[in-house]
Amino acid sequence: MKIEAIPTASGKSSRLRQALYDEMRPHGLTPLWEVLHALVPRQPAVRTRPALWRWQEVKPFLDDSGRLITAEEAIRRVLILENPGWRGESRTTGTLYAGLQLILPGEVAPSHRHTQSALRFVVDGAGAYTAVNGERTVMHPGDFIITPHWTWHDHGNDGKEPVVWLDGLDIPVISFFESGFAENDSARSQKVTQAEGTSLARFGANMLPLQPHSPFGATSPIFCYPYERSRAALAHLAAHSELDPAHGAVLRYANPLTGGHAIPTIAARLQLLPGGFASRGSRTTAGTVYSVVEGRAQVSITPSDGAAGREAVAGEMGVRYEVGPKDHFVVPPWACLQLTADADCVLFSFSDAPLQEAAGILRTTEEGA
């Protein structure tokens, strides 16, 4: 179709433009100028919303799930922490998946592997184990455990009580790349070939083998970071070092071979807010999932100006949560976060920061900095 340019105010021009758009659509073409502002907004267009999952409300559903379906039937008995801005898409943020997994005494979650990387953070109970490529580790509350991508892994519970942990995976990222693969093992549980603690002894004692080589590529060769060690380090820093004004005493889990993130696609950290600490407001473009380990805190989240669905946010100016042990909450990208603790409070969190760092787009800011 050949047309002559007509002034933009003309109704005839509008009709002719639409006719042009309709004619080009079957050829896989669409005009950039009609969507440019949506593609390149002045503020991040954020679908992720602040959300809170209280343990006392979630626990009964986990218990009911345990009575209705076995871990083996479900493959993984998990309740997804689905963000209200991503209904039906199994996302906790735009790039991260999170869920709470339950395993009962005597159960086994069968062995499989997949291209998605996973973390486990133990929330409730003790006595379960996870196995990765032939090495098992017993799970204790607060332990940070990694399942590197494409490694065989299974879970079991040889203890006497139910165990619940937080799962965090980069499922939406792998889906974006259309690179998801999975494979079920021929055995229900993999054969144990290494003594428990071998990887921690080899790579996690502030020493390294003479010829260090990670069995998991860019992922940390340590797949279990015990809470006892991490908690003691934070307590020492809180008592004897200057606090980060936005995060208190905070440490990130690291790959001992590179100093980089323990998981290439997911940043994980642990922080201690001493009693009386009130944080400076901070923003980051990395959407973040939090798990409350100890203590209680007040959490204030103010979405960015570009947040989608702001009408669903209380007062359109943000939300304020009172959180306690085993509660989980999510802070959307570029939302302002403020934390206040009357008594010592420990928080575990994970985000997509490594991917943003690799792309050179990670942005953070603090109020009053």
C-alpha positions as a printed Julia matrix, in Angstrom:
369×3 Matrix{Float64}:
  0.0     0.0    0.0
  1.39    3.38  -1.0
  0.12    6.47   0.86
  1.04   10.1    1.05
  2.0    11.73   4.34
 -0.92   13.49   6.01
 -0.76   15.76   9.09
 -0.94   13.77  12.35
 -4.08   15.56  13.54
 -6.08   14.22  10.63
 -8.62   11.49  11.35
 -8.01   10.17   7.84
 -4.31    9.84   8.7
 -5.2     7.79  11.77
 -7.34    5.43   9.7
 -4.65    5.07   7.06
 -2.03    4.37   9.71
 -4.16    1.64  11.2
 -4.68    0.17   7.74
 -0.91    0.17   7.27
 -0.39   -1.56  10.6
 -3.01   -4.2    9.75
 -1.41   -4.83   6.38
  2.13   -5.24   7.76
  1.17   -7.47  10.71
  1.01  -10.74   8.7
  4.58  -10.0    7.59
  5.84   -9.99  11.2
  6.2    -6.2   11.36
  4.93   -3.73  13.93
  5.66    0.0   14.4
  8.1     0.84  17.17
  6.69    4.34  17.67
  3.42    2.9   18.97
  5.16    1.05  21.83
  8.42    2.94  22.37
  7.45    4.52  25.69
  6.38    1.15  27.08
  9.61   -0.51  25.95
 11.88    2.23  27.27
 10.04    3.78  30.26
 11.27    6.65  32.41
 10.94    4.4   35.49
 11.14    0.59  35.64
  7.79   -0.97  34.72
  7.53   -3.41  37.62
  4.89   -6.15  37.74
  6.23   -7.69  40.93
  4.34   -6.51  44.01
  5.25   -6.47  47.67
  3.96   -9.69  49.22
  4.09  -11.45  52.58
  3.58  -15.1   53.45
  3.11  -15.54  57.21
  4.29  -18.87  58.61
  1.21  -19.28  60.8
 -0.97  -19.0   57.69
  1.19  -21.14  55.39
  1.97  -23.98  57.81
 -1.58  -25.48  57.87
 -1.59  -25.76  54.07
  1.78  -27.51  54.16
  0.43  -29.92  56.79
 -2.66  -30.67  54.7
 -0.49  -31.23  51.62
  1.57  -33.72  53.6
 -1.56  -35.72  54.38
 -2.91  -35.68  50.82
  0.11  -36.38  48.61
  3.43  -38.15  49.18
  6.8   -36.63  48.35
  7.39  -39.36  45.77
  4.01  -38.79  44.08
  4.58  -35.06  43.92
  8.28  -35.43  42.92
  8.7   -32.3   45.02
  5.97  -31.41  47.53
  6.21  -27.63  47.31
  3.82  -24.72  47.78
  4.89  -21.94  45.41
  5.17  -18.44  46.84
  3.4   -16.93  43.86
  3.56  -13.16  43.59
  0.15  -11.44  43.08
  1.65   -9.56  40.13
  2.52  -12.87  38.41
 -0.59  -14.97  38.99
 -0.5   -18.26  37.13
  3.19  -17.93  36.16
  4.87  -19.58  39.18
  7.04  -16.53  39.85
  7.94  -14.8   43.07
  9.69  -12.0   41.18
  9.97  -11.6   37.42
 13.17  -13.67  37.38
 12.94  -15.86  40.48
 10.88  -18.77  41.71
 10.43  -19.53  45.42
  8.49  -22.18  47.27
  8.28  -24.01  50.58
  9.06  -27.72  50.39
  7.88  -30.25  52.97
  9.34  -33.72  53.54
  7.97  -36.04  56.22
  9.86  -38.65  58.26
 10.69  -41.71  56.18
 10.03  -40.01  52.84
 12.3   -39.64  49.82
 11.94  -37.0   47.1
 13.35  -38.95  44.11
 16.6   -38.16  42.35
 16.59  -35.97  39.25
 18.56  -33.18  37.63
 17.8   -30.05  35.62
 19.44  -27.03  34.05
 17.89  -24.69  36.63
 20.09  -23.83  39.61
 18.51  -24.19  43.05
 19.12  -23.11  46.62
 17.65  -24.55  49.79
 17.35  -22.57  53.01
 16.15  -24.68  55.93
 13.16  -23.07  57.65
 11.68  -25.6   60.08
 12.71  -28.95  61.55
 15.89  -31.01  61.38
 16.96  -34.5   60.38
 16.32  -34.42  56.65
 19.13  -34.62  54.14
 19.88  -33.53  50.61
 22.31  -35.35  48.33
 24.23  -33.78  45.45
 26.35  -35.87  43.08
 27.03  -38.58  45.62
 27.5   -36.52  48.8
 24.84  -36.04  51.46
 24.43  -33.28  54.0
 22.07  -33.31  56.96
 19.87  -30.21  56.96
 19.67  -27.94  60.01
 17.6   -24.76  60.43
 19.33  -21.81  58.76
 21.64  -23.9   56.57
 22.16  -22.58  53.04
 22.41  -25.46  50.55
 23.09  -25.33  46.82
 21.94  -27.68  44.07
 24.13  -26.7   41.09
 22.55  -26.93  37.65
 22.54  -30.36  36.01
 23.6   -32.21  39.16
 21.8   -35.3   40.42
 20.01  -34.52  43.67
 17.48  -36.13  45.96
 16.11  -35.42  49.43
 15.1   -37.69  52.28
 14.08  -37.53  55.89
 15.67  -40.02  58.28
 14.61  -37.96  61.28
 11.52  -37.95  63.47
  9.93  -34.62  62.51
  8.71  -32.88  59.34
 11.25  -30.59  57.7
 10.46  -27.52  55.61
 12.88  -25.5   53.54
 12.72  -22.56  51.18
 13.45  -23.42  47.56
 14.85  -20.68  45.33
 15.41  -21.3   41.61
 16.17  -19.32  38.45
 13.28  -21.03  36.59
 11.94  -17.84  34.92
 15.43  -16.99  33.64
 15.97  -20.43  32.13
 12.48  -20.23  30.6
 13.36  -16.87  29.06
 16.35  -18.47  27.36
 14.17  -21.46  26.34
 16.93  -23.7   27.69
 15.16  -25.86  30.27
 16.1   -29.55  30.38
 15.38  -32.15  33.06
 16.1   -35.83  33.56
 14.85  -38.38  36.11
 17.37  -40.73  37.66
 17.06  -44.48  37.21
 17.39  -44.92  40.99
 15.07  -43.5   43.65
 18.06  -42.26  45.64
 21.58  -41.79  44.34
 24.44  -43.85  45.71
 26.48  -42.05  48.36
 30.11  -42.01  47.22
 31.63  -39.34  49.52
 31.56  -38.86  53.28
 29.4   -36.03  54.56
 31.38  -32.81  54.9
 33.94  -33.66  52.22
 33.26  -30.61  50.05
 33.21  -28.32  53.1
 36.55  -29.7   54.31
 38.13  -29.4   50.88
 36.93  -25.9   50.0
 35.37  -24.3   53.1
 38.13  -24.26  55.72
 39.94  -21.12  54.47
 42.25  -23.47  52.57
 42.17  -24.92  49.06
 43.5   -28.05  47.36
 46.87  -27.69  45.65
 45.1   -27.88  42.3
 41.64  -26.48  43.05
 38.96  -27.48  40.62
 35.25  -26.94  41.1
 33.13  -29.96  40.22
 30.22  -27.6   39.52
 31.73  -25.15  37.02
 30.95  -21.54  37.95
 28.91  -22.65  40.97
 30.57  -22.86  44.38
 32.22  -26.23  45.14
 30.72  -25.96  48.64
 27.11  -27.04  48.51
 26.27  -26.61  52.21
 27.01  -23.45  54.22
 26.15  -24.23  57.89
 24.08  -21.6   59.68
 26.11  -21.95  62.88
 29.22  -20.57  61.2
 27.43  -17.79  59.36
 25.46  -16.69  62.42
 28.61  -16.5   64.57
 30.36  -14.34  61.97
 27.44  -11.9   61.86
 27.28  -11.69  65.66
 30.96  -10.8   65.82
 30.63   -8.15  63.12
 27.54   -6.64  64.74
 29.4    -6.33  68.05
 32.76   -5.1   66.79
 32.37   -3.5   63.35
 30.58   -0.59  61.77
 27.12   -1.51  60.53
 25.98   -0.99  56.98
 23.41    1.82  57.31
 20.95    0.06  54.97
 21.52   -3.59  55.93
 23.08   -3.89  59.39
 25.69   -6.64  59.65
 25.52   -8.39  56.29
 27.53  -11.03  54.43
 26.95  -12.7   51.09
 27.57  -16.36  50.38
 30.62  -16.65  48.14
 32.36  -19.11  45.85
 35.74  -19.68  47.62
 37.51  -20.28  44.3
 36.49  -16.99  42.69
 35.14  -14.71  45.41
 32.04  -14.34  43.24
 28.49  -15.38  43.98
 27.95  -18.93  45.19
 25.43  -19.42  42.37
 26.1   -17.66  39.05
 22.49  -16.59  38.58
 21.4   -15.98  42.19
 22.89  -13.81  44.94
 22.28  -15.03  48.49
 23.13  -13.29  51.73
 22.52  -13.3   55.48
 22.12  -10.19  57.61
 21.74   -9.37  61.27
 19.78   -6.33  62.4
 20.85   -5.58  65.98
 18.17   -4.56  68.45
 17.33   -0.88  68.0
 18.64   -0.76  64.44
 16.64    1.3   61.94
 17.93    1.08  58.39
 18.39    3.8   55.86
 15.95    3.42  52.95
 17.5     1.64  49.97
 16.53    0.67  46.43
 17.95   -1.92  44.05
 16.89   -3.09  40.63
 17.33   -6.67  41.88
 14.01   -8.12  43.08
 14.62   -9.86  46.41
 13.01  -12.69  48.39
 13.45  -12.68  52.19
 13.13  -15.37  54.87
 13.03  -14.36  58.54
 15.32  -16.64  60.53
 15.27  -15.14  64.02
 13.61  -12.24  65.78
 11.05   -9.75  64.57
 11.25   -6.65  62.39
  9.16   -3.93  60.84
  9.43   -3.87  57.05
  8.43   -0.84  54.97
  8.26   -1.23  51.17
  7.49    1.69  48.88
  7.09    0.68  45.2
  8.72    2.64  42.4
  6.71    5.19  40.43
  6.61    2.76  37.53
  5.14   -0.14  39.54
  2.29   -1.9   37.79
 -0.84   -2.49  39.8
 -0.18    0.24  42.34
 -3.91    0.42  43.0
 -3.54   -2.93  44.79
 -0.93   -1.56  47.19
 -2.31   -0.24  50.45
 -2.71    3.5   50.23
 -0.84    3.45  46.9
  2.18    4.57  48.89
  3.52    1.19  49.96
  3.08   -1.44  52.63
  4.3    -2.03  56.16
  4.74   -5.54  57.54
  5.43   -6.84  61.02
  7.42  -10.03  60.38
  8.62  -12.84  62.61
 10.43  -16.19  62.4
  9.72  -18.29  59.28
  7.76  -15.5   57.57
  8.68  -14.74  53.96
  8.31  -11.53  51.97
  9.35  -10.13  48.62
 10.67   -6.68  47.76
 10.04   -5.7   44.11
 12.77   -4.22  41.91
 13.42   -0.53  42.59
 11.11   -0.45  45.61
 12.4     1.41  48.65
 13.06   -0.9   51.6
 13.4     0.15  55.23
 13.97   -2.27  58.12
 13.6    -1.7   61.87
 14.34   -4.23  64.62
 13.49   -3.79  68.3
 15.56   -6.91  69.13
 18.16   -8.85  67.14
 16.7   -10.09  63.85
 18.34  -12.34  61.22
 17.22  -12.32  57.59
 18.21  -14.58  54.71
 17.6   -13.26  51.2
 18.27  -14.03  47.56
 18.03  -11.99  44.37
 18.91  -11.9   40.66
 21.8    -9.45  41.24
 24.49  -11.6   39.5
 22.65  -11.5   36.19
 22.2    -7.75  36.42
 25.86   -7.31  37.33
 26.88   -9.37  34.3
 24.69   -7.2   32.09
 26.03   -4.02  33.68
 22.56   -2.81  34.67
 22.45   -3.35  38.43
 21.56   -0.1   40.15
 21.36    0.58  43.89
 20.79    3.74  45.87
 20.35    4.73  49.5
 18.45    7.61  51.03
 20.75   10.23  52.5
 23.88    8.61  51.08
